[in-house]
């Protein structure tokens, strides 16, 4: 498996620190609002990366933080006359609601910055003790010139970064590029007791601390949106490596932006959409298919026309799944023929090509194309004269390749059909157990609902009266 490493700007073979285990940290949301479609792409992309690692047999420890104390949260809490904690609690619940609806797997741990305050303070103290940070009137700054490799992720030296960056003017700092890792309390702000007085952590320090606490001194993968590469991830590297003297992350991954109608998403342009707004109009499979339709390092363009096109594509895939589900109930033969055994090899060749593409820096765009090719082949070659075994194998393979992408897992059967199938299975089990009274009861209950069961050599069939 090869991953494009932002640090080296090239694809590298993935070699985990521990055999068959991946330790992965992904920067999560600041929980002061619903997350937008740009955030959603980042979350979907790295959920897919995590899923694919699991598909390939790795155990993944996946950490995604919640930033639940920062300037935006304080501002919004004041505007709503609530506390920062209440605001964070509320939007963490809203995050889970939208993420669950997008079929994003829950992280191994979702740490909140405010839950790690003792560890953050200890981390800051250690940086001061090592000479990498200094305190001025209750504020603590990281001294970027003390860290020789500052700028290595963005590929620039300190002077170039200083010339091109927007820098908070603070004449107390030793250097304009120095950044706050602890901030003294301002009026009406939440604060925690520290050796430097009441205050709160800077934004960057929380991720360094939580990654260190939950994953160790060196992790396999650190990931996030491309907008975080500088300064956030650059500052994390400086803090973490100054603290431990070791490489912070072996691989850095960054997902590209989502444009809206070929423009950068912006509230001022009135082209700003939350994930929730889009979920109200489109199925999760459609949104994920859209988010993964381009390589994660390539910008994608959001528009209603594109989503409608993606919706039609998703429907084609689900039509094939529906056909296979119905075929399984209709076909007469049970076991594979010799010709079908050869055809299984053809189906497996699609799986091999899919793995080849996904192993090459998680190329979801090409992987999706291969799924469409597979479905076209199945539509042509699997039909009423096929065996149940082939139909099931075909259906299982389509779902198997969709699973790492978080798509194609829904049944196309109605709730009624699923309930009937479940009752038939219960009846079959009752018959095996020679529980004839339960078997007859299930049959009679279904009959009263207008469903007739027929026991045939090919299995139990059902039809409406």
C-alpha positions, -999 to +999 in steps of 0.1 A: +000+000+000+013+034-010+004+068+005+012+103-007+030+119+022+026+157+024+059+158+043+080+143+015+056+152-014+058+118-028+041+084-026+056+061-001+051+025+009+030+023+041+049+006+068+031+007+102+049+011+135+033-021+147+024-050+125-013-050+114-021-019+135-026+017+123-025+046+148-043+075+131-051+110+143-075+132+123-083+168+132-120+171+140-145+200+142-146+231+164-181+225+178-198+258+176-219+252+145-231+224+121-203+212+099-203+222+063-198+202+031-161+210+030-157+195+065-179+166+054-155+157+026-126+156+050-146+134+075-158+111+047-124+108+031-106+097+063-135+075+073-129+058+040-092+055+046-099+040+080-125+016+065-101+005+038-073-002+063-098-024+082-109-041+050-072-050+043-070-066+078-055-038+099-067-029+133-071+009+134-070+031+164-087+062+151-087+094+171-107+125+160-108+154+184-134+180+193-121+215+198-145+227+225-127+258+236-116+286+213-124+322+202-153+312+179-169+292+206-166+320+232-180+345+207-210+323+198-217+313+234-218+350+244-241+358+215-265+330+226-262+338+263-251+303+271-219+287+283-191+274+261-196+239+276-233+239+269-226+251+233-200+223+229-223+196+243-250+207+219-230+207+187-212+175+196-246+158+196-254+175+163-220+164+149-228+128+158-263+130+142-249+143+109-219+120+109-240+089+117-264+099+089-234+101+065-224+065+076-192+078+092-179+052+117-175+064+152-139+072+162-121+049+187-120+080+209-133+115+203-113+135+229-125+170+239-098+196+246-114+206+279-111+170+292-073+171+288-065+204+306-041+188+332-022+170+304-021+202+283-007+223+312+019+196+318+028+196+281+033+234+281+054+232+313+077+207+297+081+229+266+091+258+289+115+236+308+132+224+276+136+260+264+112+259+235+085+281+251+084+313+272+059+330+294+049+367+293+023+381+317+003+348+317+006+341+280+030+313+269+045+313+234+063+287+214+097+299+202+098+289+165+134+299+160+144+273+187+129+246+166+154+241+137+130+224+113+101+247+116+084+249+082+093+214+070+057+203+063+049+234+042+083+232+026+093+267+034+119+282+057+110+305+086+118+337+067+095+328+038+067+318+061+071+351+080+069+371+048+038+354+035+018+348+067-009+368+085+007+373+119-010+385+150+008+416+161+021+413+196+053+432+204+058+411+234+067+381+214+104+373+207+096+367+170+065+375+149+061+338+140+060+326+176+025+313+185+005+310+217+002+277+234-014+291+265-036+323+267-042+343+298-078+349+307-098+378+293-129+392+309-159+369+306-139+340+292-138+305+307-104+297+322-084+270+341-059+274+368-023+271+356+012+280+368+009+311+347-024+322+361-060+316+349-061+309+312-069+284+284-049+265+258-040+278+223-056+259+194-025+240+183-014+225+216-045+204+222-039+181+192-003+176+201-012+167+236-041+144+228-022+125+201+006+120+226-017+109+253-038+085+232-014+072+205+021+077+218+052+097+209+051+087+172+020+079+153+015+064+119-008+089+102-019+124+109-046+138+087-069+167+080-081+192+055-054+209+033-062+242+050-047+228+082-012+220+068-001+255+078-001+268+104-020+242+125-001+210+115+032+228+112+028+240+148+018+206+160+050+191+146+071+218+163+054+213+197+054+175+196+089+170+183+103+196+206+086+178+235+097+142+226+127+146+204+111+121+180+092+121+147+056+131+154+039+113+125+054+091+098+027+100+072+008+133+067-024+132+046-044+162+035-078+163+016-085+190-009-113+216-008-149+215-021-158+243-044-194+254-049-204+261-085-167+265-093-162+291-066-147+289-031-174+282-006-181+314+014-210+328+033-205+362+016-210+345-018-242+329-005-229+295-015-224+280+019-240+247+027-240+225+058-240+187+056-274+187+072-290+208+045-277+184+018-287+153+038-323+167+039-324+164+001-301+135-008-293+100+005-260+094+023-249+071-005-253+099-030-233+123-009-205+099-002-204+088-038-200+125-048-174+132-021-153+102-032-158+107-070-125+126-072-092+116-057-090+130-022-061+153-031-081+168-059-106+196-055-142+186-064-170+209-075-203+209-057-235+218-076-270+206-077-265+193-113-235+172-101-255+158-072-284+149-094-260+131-118-245+113-088-280+104-076-288+088-110-255+069-108-263+056-073-297+045-085-281+024-112-260+006-087-290+000-064-311-012-093-285-039-099-285-048-061-324-049-062-323-072-093-298-096-075-319-096-043-350-105-063-332-130-085-320-149-054-356-156-045-365-166-080-337-188-094-341-226-093-306-239-092-286-240-060-250-248-068-225-233-092-220-249-126-186-254-141-191-224-164-201-203-134-170-213-115-150-198-144-171-167-142-163-163-105-127-158-116-139-130-139-157-114-110-126-117-087-105-099-113-126-068-106-118-072-069-081-074-077-083-042-098-102-025-070-076-034-044-048-023-068-064+012-071-072+016-035-037+004-025-024+033-047-030+062-023-067+054-018-078+061-054-115+061-047-124+077-081-109+047-100-123+022-074-158+035-080-153+032-118-144-005-113-176-011-092-196+003-121-177-020-145-184-049-122-221-041-120-224-039-158-208-073-162-231-088-136-262-073-152-252-089-185-242-124-172-262-131-141-299-139-147-328-162-140-309-192-153-280-186-129-275-205-096-284-191-062-247-195-053-236-172-082-263-147-075-253-145-038-216-143-047-223-114-071-244-095-046-219-101-018-191-088-040-208-056-049-215-049-013-180-059-003-164-034-026-189-007-016-183-012+022-149+005+024-164+035+006-194+035+030-219+028+003-242+001-012-251-015+021-288-008+022-313-035+013-336-026-015-364-047+000-392-029+018-395-031+056-424-055+050-403-078+029-375-078+054-400-086+082-414-115+062-380-129+054-371-127+091-403-146+101-397-172+075-362-177+090-377-180+125-402-206+112-374-226+095-355-226+128-387-237+146-391-266+122-355-277+127-362-277+165-394-296+158-413-268+175-444-274+153-467-251+173-444-221+167-439-230+131-477-232+125-483-200+144-459-180+122-475-195+091-510-187+103-501-152+114-487-145+080-518-159+063-540-136+084-519-107+070-525-120+035-491-138+030-491-174+018-460-196+024-451-224-001-425-250+009-406-260-023-375-280-030-357-247-036-368-233-002-397-214+012-415-190-012-441-164-002-467-145-021-495-121-013-531-135-015 
